[in-house]
């Protein structure tokens, strides 16, 4: 699922909503769209309101509780995106200035372009949108994936009727290797642009060519991944558990060996690029 933020940079409410409507309409031509709205004026935020919008898409309205979270639910923007990722090709997030995804700024002079995430366009209103270019840029950005969304993708394989097993691996950020280690705050990943994606796709294709393996999904996050968050997923659809388990193990081992990804570790005491220290 590709995520696009729409951020208010001084626009009036009508202009912002008109931009959201135009973007959702265009993306809906290509797939299902989920919408997440954050409204800082909903002070008590006791519920997350889930409602149907055009085309059967889903909107989550989040009230304020200090960290973009609806109080009483424990659900924030990332939680809403995780829910949408299984069923939607796109998500549009409205009203979150700190969103670490590509965004459109509506109004203003573009002076806050570096506030958070990549800014794809700065417009005064819907008339300034180049929708074709916007969609191309959005689809070139890293998607939002979850383990559940990847499992749903392999279950949709044309060969699913022949499959008796789905095996998965999840890699996550651990706080420390041993009790005496300095606590890790986060990891930051960078990929070798133009090479990492090609090698990941080639690895998926090679694993899928095995007898009894019908679908393979590999995904590795880039950017900052906080302590306790998931980093990497391997999902395999196979005829039997033996092929599934072997392919999952080979998949994560080969991903680490063959796909050029660079990791910075930031602890409470230090920060360093792991490949330089190794």
C-alpha positions in Angstrom: 0.0 0.0 0.0 1.3 3.4 -0.9 0.8 6.2 1.6 0.3 9.9 0.7 0.0 12.7 3.3 -2.0 15.9 2.6 -0.7 18.6 4.9 -2.2 22.0 5.6 0.5 24.7 5.1 -1.8 27.7 5.4 -4.7 26.8 3.1 -8.3 27.4 3.9 -10.4 24.3 4.8 -12.2 24.3 1.4 -8.9 24.2 -0.6 -7.5 21.4 1.6 -10.7 19.3 1.2 -10.8 19.9 -2.5 -7.3 18.6 -2.9 -8.1 15.5 -0.8 -11.2 14.8 -3.0 -9.2 15.1 -6.2 -6.4 12.9 -5.0 -8.8 10.2 -3.6 -10.8 10.3 -6.9 -7.7 9.7 -9.0 -6.2 7.0 -6.8 -9.6 5.2 -6.7 -9.3 4.7 -10.4 -6.3 2.5 -9.8 -7.3 0.7 -6.6 -9.0 0.8 -3.2 -8.2 3.9 -1.1 -8.2 4.3 2.6 -8.4 7.7 4.3 -7.0 8.6 7.7 -8.0 12.0 9.1 -6.5 13.6 12.2 -8.5 16.4 13.8 -6.7 18.2 16.7 -10.0 19.9 17.6 -11.5 16.5 18.8 -10.1 17.0 22.3 -11.5 13.9 24.0 -11.1 11.5 21.1 -13.0 8.7 22.9 -13.6 6.8 19.7 -12.1 6.1 16.3 -14.9 6.6 13.9 -14.8 4.1 11.0 -17.2 5.0 8.1 -17.7 4.0 4.5 -16.8 6.6 1.8 -17.1 6.5 -1.9 -16.3 3.3 -3.6 -16.5 1.3 -0.4 -13.3 2.8 0.9 -12.7 3.3 4.6 -12.1 6.4 6.6 -10.6 6.5 10.1 -11.2 9.7 12.1 -8.6 10.1 14.9 -9.0 12.4 17.9 -6.1 13.9 19.8 -4.4 12.2 22.7 -0.9 13.5 22.7 0.6 11.3 20.0 -1.9 11.3 17.1 -3.8 8.6 19.0 -7.5 8.3 19.7 -7.7 8.0 23.5 -9.6 5.0 24.8 -8.7 2.9 21.8 -4.9 2.8 21.7 -5.1 3.3 18.0 -2.9 5.9 16.2 -2.1 6.7 12.6 0.3 3.8 12.1 -2.3 1.4 13.6 -4.9 2.7 11.1 -2.4 2.3 8.2 -1.7 -1.2 9.3 -5.4 -2.1 9.2 -5.8 -0.5 5.8 -2.7 -2.2 4.3 -4.4 -5.6 4.0 -7.2 -4.3 1.8 -6.1 -1.1 0.2 -3.7 -0.2 -2.6 -3.4 3.4 -1.3 -3.9 5.4 1.9 -4.3 9.2 2.1 -3.5 10.7 5.5 -4.9 14.2 6.2 -3.8 16.6 9.0 -0.6 15.0 10.3 2.4 17.3 9.9 4.9 14.8 11.3 4.0 12.0 8.8 7.1 10.2 7.5 5.7 9.5 4.1 5.5 11.4 0.9 3.1 14.4 1.2 1.4 17.3 -0.6 1.5 20.7 1.0 -1.6 22.8 0.5 -1.1 26.6 0.8 1.9 28.4 2.1 5.2 29.1 0.3 6.8 25.6 0.7 9.1 26.8 3.5 8.3 23.8 5.6 9.1 21.3 2.9 11.7 19.6 5.1 9.3 19.3 8.1 8.7 15.5 7.6 9.0 13.1 4.8 9.4 13.9 1.1 7.2 16.7 -0.3 5.9 15.7 -3.8 4.1 19.0 -4.5 3.2 22.3 -3.0 -0.2 23.7 -4.3 -2.7 26.4 -3.5 -5.6 24.2 -4.4 -6.7 21.4 -6.7 -6.1 23.4 -9.8 -2.3 23.2 -9.2 -2.2 19.4 -9.0 -0.4 17.4 -11.7 -2.2 14.1 -10.8 -0.3 11.9 -13.3 3.1 13.0 -12.0 1.8 12.7 -8.4 0.7 9.1 -8.9 4.0 8.2 -10.6 6.1 9.7 -7.8 3.9 8.1 -5.1 4.2 4.6 -6.7 8.0 5.0 -6.9 8.2 5.6 -3.1 8.6 2.7 -0.6 5.2 1.1 0.2 3.8 0.5 3.6 3.7 -3.3 4.2 2.7 -5.4 7.2 3.0 -9.1 7.8 -0.8 -9.5 7.4 -0.8 -7.6 4.1 2.0 -9.8 2.7 0.2 -13.0 3.8 -3.0 -11.7 2.0 -0.9 -11.1 -1.1 0.4 -14.7 -1.2 -3.1 -16.1 -0.5 -4.3 -14.3 -3.6 -1.9 -16.3 -5.7 -3.5 -18.3 -8.6 -1.8 -21.4 -7.2 -3.3 -21.0 -3.7 -5.6 -24.0 -4.3 -2.4 -26.2 -4.4 -0.8 -24.7 -1.3 -1.0 -26.4 2.1 1.4 -24.1 4.0 2.3 -20.5 4.6 5.5 -19.9 6.6 6.7 -16.5 7.7 9.7 -14.8 9.3 9.7 -11.4 11.1 12.8 -9.6 12.1 12.6 -6.8 14.6 14.7 -4.3 16.5 16.0 -5.7 19.7 16.9 -3.5 22.6 20.2 -5.3 23.4 22.1 -8.5 22.7 23.0 -9.1 26.3 22.1 -7.6 29.7 25.2 -5.4 29.8 24.8 -3.8 26.4 23.8 -0.2 25.9 20.1 0.0 25.0 19.4 0.5 21.3 17.1 3.4 20.6 16.6 2.8 16.9 18.1 1.5 13.7 18.3 3.4 10.5 18.5 1.6 7.1 19.5 2.9 3.7 19.4 1.0 0.5 21.7 1.1 -2.5 19.2 2.8 -4.9 18.5 1.0 -8.1 20.3 -2.1 -7.0 18.6 -3.2 -3.8 15.2 -3.4 -5.3 16.4 -5.3 -8.4 18.2 -7.8 -6.3 15.2 -8.3 -4.0 13.0 -8.9 -7.0 15.5 -11.4 -8.5 15.7 -13.2 -5.2 11.9 -13.5 -5.0 11.8 -14.9 -8.5 14.6 -17.4 -7.8 12.9 -18.7 -4.6 9.5 -18.9 -6.4 11.1 -21.1 -9.1 11.6 -23.9 -6.6 9.5 -27.0 -6.9 6.5 -26.8 -4.6 6.9 -23.0 -3.9 4.1 -20.9 -5.3 4.6 -17.4 -4.0 7.3 -15.5 -2.1 7.1 -12.0 -0.6 10.2 -10.2 0.8 10.0 -6.8 2.4 12.6 -4.7 4.3 11.9 -1.3 5.8 14.2 1.6 5.2 14.6 4.8 7.2 14.3 4.9 11.0 12.9 1.8 12.7 12.4 2.2 16.5 13.2 -0.3 19.2 10.6 -3.1 19.2 9.3 -2.4 15.7 9.4 -4.8 12.8 12.2 -4.5 10.2 11.9 -7.3 7.7 9.3 -9.9 6.6 9.6 -13.1 4.6 6.4 -14.9 3.5 6.3 -18.1 1.6 3.3 -20.0 0.1 4.1 -23.6 -0.6 2.6 -27.0 -1.2 3.9 -28.4 2.1 5.6 -27.2 5.3 9.0 -28.6 4.4 9.4 -26.4 1.3 7.9 -23.5 3.1 10.3 -23.6 6.1 13.4 -24.2 3.9 12.5 -21.3 1.7 11.8 -18.9 4.5 15.2 -19.7 6.0 17.0 -19.3 2.7 15.1 -16.2 1.9 16.1 -14.2 5.0 19.7 -15.5 4.8 20.1 -14.6 1.2 18.4 -11.2 1.7 21.0 -10.3 4.3 23.8 -11.5 2.1 22.7 -10.4 -1.4 20.6 -7.2 -1.0 22.7 -4.0 -0.4 21.2 -2.4 2.7 23.2 -0.3 5.2 22.4 -0.2 8.9 23.1 2.5 11.4 22.6 1.6 15.1 21.8 4.4 17.6 22.1 3.5 21.2 21.8 5.5 24.4 25.6 5.9 24.3 26.8 5.8 20.7 25.8 5.7 17.0 27.6 3.8 14.2 27.2 2.2 10.8 27.3 -1.5 11.4 29.3 -2.3 8.3 32.1 0.1 9.3 32.4 -1.4 12.8 32.3 -4.9 11.4 
